[in-house]
Structures are given as structure tokens and as C-alpha cells.
Amino acid sequence: MADKLKTLGLAYRAKKVVLGEEVLNRIDKVKLLFIASDISEKSRERYEKKCHYYKIGHIDDFSGEELSSALGKNNVKVVGILDKGFKDALLKNQ
């Protein structure tokens, strides 16, 4: 699990992620979505519907605090991965 968070931080530093509402604006480019385990039910439903419609995989193993810590940001609940290479690396360890 820690490897995924490290890879997520690396993807953020490489500018291959979008956060929060920006995910919805660029959903057609998102390859993988991280949804915080402690996000509100209404928001979770909204993002999961988008994932289903656009056939995007999603991971909800981490809390908002864990995602925020991995990215060095505050209050991160949703992270979209834009790069196929990072997506593959994140899914490889499952």
C-alpha cells in the first residue's frame, strides 16, 4: 500500500494528476481515479458514476488524509491519474 502512495506522489510531482473538481473537467483524459474512503456518499456516487460511464478504474483504499499526505496537499479527496504508465505502475502492485 505504501508503494502506491509513493508512486502517487511521484505522479503528482511529474504533473500527471488532477485533483478534486478538476477531475470532472478532464475526465476524458483520466486513466485511473483515487477516491478517498472517507469522501461523502453523494460525492462518491458522483465520481463512481463517471468512472462507470467512461470505463475508468478506481481505487478507494486510502483515506483523504493518506492521499493528502502522499501529495503534500491539504484535504485531497479525489485524484485522477492522467498517464497510462503511472496507471499501470499503480495497478501492478494490487
Buried (B, 14 or more C-beta within 10 A) or exposed (E): EEEBBEBBBBBBEEEBBBBBEEBBEEBEEBBBBBBBBBBEEEBBEBBBEBBEEEEBBBBBEBBBBBBBBBBEEEEBBBBBBBBEEBBEBBBEEE
